[in-house]
Amino acid sequence: MPELHLKTTAAELWATAEEGTGVVVISGSLDFSIHELVVEFMDRAFDRFGPDLILDLTRLDLLDSRATGLIVLCWKRSLEEGGELSLVATERGATRILWITGLTMRIPAFPALRDALDARAAVAEPGD
């Protein structure tokens, strides 16, 4: 059961802890019409889970430029607070813009949530 939840006519967002990391899942359209609600939701996610977050964008139908800017702000906030933001997204569909703009060269992106969680676990383990 999600610890945080937001449902609008455009999108649904939920957040929960997975293996000690906050995971935010966004479904539907992430655009200007719900920008302020998503900003508030992300503030609550940072407050609840800290600066280490994974954004699962695999259920997005639309990602506009304002929402892309919001992802950049979340990434910067994670870094400033000593954490890391990762994305779950593919290089097609609504999230393709993340590759076109080069954001995935700076923000780690994974094809599945399991991959993102495994990468976090590998960093947390002592060196081999």
Salt bridges, closest charged atoms under 4 A:
GLU3 OE1 - ARG48 NH1 3.26
GLU12 OE2 - HIS5 NE2 2.57
GLU19 OE2 - ARG114 NH1 2.88
ASP43 OD1 - ARG77 NH1 2.79
ASP47 OD1 - ARG77 NH2 3.83
ASP56 OD2 - ARG59 NH1 3.75
GLU81 OE2 - ARG77 NE 2.91
GLU84 OE1 - ARG120 NE 3.46
ASP118 OD1 - ARG114 NE 2.96
